[in-house]
Amino acid sequence: MIDTTYEDDQVACEDADLIIRRYYFPVGVKRIPYSSIHGVSRLELTGVNAMRRWRIWGSGDFIHWWNLDPKRPHKSVALVLDVGKRVRPTITPDDPDTVERILNEHR
């Protein structure tokens, strides 16, 4: 069994990879090696970005790609992953502080 340092319904931080569940509709998983993540930035889902919390899945701007998260309208922080490509996976883990810390520790 793989050791997981964090896990919720949306993401799992494993030894070598970040797992994003329901990235490809409806059930596809995206596995990103930590070595491929160049940076992590917080996106507050308040103020001018409040409408983004209603993006349940997909992209509205062809830059951020959101995995399927039906609980996103009730969350206030997203994490945007720089993977060196134009499209940036954007996730809303239940505990964004912990996931951000883990991702930064692996960089």
N, C-alpha and C positions, 0 to 999 in steps of 0.2 A: 504494500500500500504506500502511496506517495504521501510524504509529510506535507501538510498544509499549514501555513502560518496564518492564514485568514480565509474565511469562507462565509458567504451569504448566498442568497438566491441568485444574485447577479454576477458575482465575481469570486474567484478563488486565487489566492497567492500561494503558489506551490514553490518547491525548491528552486526551480530554474525558469518558470514561466508564470505569466499572468493568464488566467483563463477567464474569458468573457463569455458568459452563457447567453444564449438566444441572440447572438450577434447577427447570424444569418437566419432570417425568418423561416419557420417559426421556432426551430430548436437548435440550429447550428451553433457550434462552439468555435470561438476564435482563440487560438493559443499564441501568445506573444512572448518570445524569450525576453528576459529582462535585459539582455545585451542589446536588443533592438530598440529599447525605449531610451530616447535621447533626452527627454525631459517630461515633466509633469507640471501642469498648471491648473490652478483652481478656477472654476467658473461659478460664481455666485448666481444662483437662479432666482435673483431678486432684482428689483429696480428695472433697468432697461432689458435685462435678461430674463425677466419673469415669464415671458411667453415661451421660452425654451423648455420650461418644465413640462409643458404640454406636448412636447415632441416625444411620443411614446416609443417610436422606432423609426430608424432611417435617418435621412438628412434633409434639412430644409435649405441649406446653403452650400452644399457640395464640398464642404470642408470638414464639418463635424459629422461623424457617423455614430448614432446612438443605438445601443442594443435594445431589445424589447424589454421595457421595464414599466409595467402597469402601475407601479407605486411611485413613479417619478413625479407626478403632480404634487405629492406630499413631501418632497425632498427639497432642500435648499442649496445643495452644493453638488457640482459635477467635477470630475477630473478629466482633463483633456490630455491625451497622450501624444507626444511628438515621437513618431516612429520613422521620421525621415521622408515621409511622403506627403502629398497634398492633403489627402483625407486623413483626419485624425480621429482615432477611436475615442469616444467620449462616454464615460461611465458614471453611474450614480450609485456607488456602493452604499450599504446601510451605514457604514462607519468610514466616511471619506478620510478622516484624519489618520486612521490606522493604515489604510491602503496607501495613502500618499507617503507616509513614513516608510512603509515596507518598500515601495517602489524606489524611493530616494536612497534607501540603504543598499539596494542592489545596483545602483548606478556607479 
